[in-house]
């Protein structure tokens, strides 16, 4: 059993055991973390009602509401997804550097979570944003002797990846393959949850981490392996919710990949006169105004178009001021 730690430059396999400015808060009551694809949960609310895992009554256009297969993993074929997470120096994309990579595999055919891997990476002289360091707590001592990024990332290649807010990890890891975004998929699978950041979903869905608990020891949220393990449990829950609405695993993957490539289908607005209201209940004239408003966030525009189309409305006009 091998594990990369400070001073050990190998990635490890523990295979014997298991937006835009002014609109960033519209999907979560959380603050974005520099150097991470995740958000800091600042919400403090009571646990959600038990029906948060129940299917949405409205089709989202890609995952139909009617059950297609009798149970999870029916008509399964081999499909292992590498759930991956990245911690970085917290700089802008063109100036950023990967500090840590963590991953774990999820077998969609069985639901088994296995093969955790983790490695540090030499940042190559890139300064670490102090706010990012406070969050992931990766010290210079932990990075001492770490391999360069090109060497560190090599063992993580796989046909299929999943990540929370996958655009962040994909842009920094530059790994080719099929990519699934668990944030966008969670919005489809669990639209009633108060917030869709990773730790919000762990707390409020809630997610049962007992299967991966042995590998969380000594880690914390916003470390790469910790977040990868939590994301794998999230993807398993997403699959349990959405797989029965698909023909088979490949149908699920095709739909999930398409959802992941599109803007996010928001559950609620986090700004304006309808802040906190489920978007399915927002009046059509306000959705039309969102479409016409210059500089509107792509997720909000995509969501407004979706709900207007479901109502048979495709135009956009200015919101009346009176």
Helices and strands as residue ranges (DSSP letters): G 24-26, E 30-32, E 39-41, G 50-53, E 80-88, G 93-95, E 98-107, E 113-120, H 130-136, H 140-143, H 149-153, G 154-156, E 160-163, H 166-173, E 178-181, H 182-189, H 198-204, H 213-216, H 224-242, G 243-245, H 249-261, G 279-281, H 284-292, H 298-310
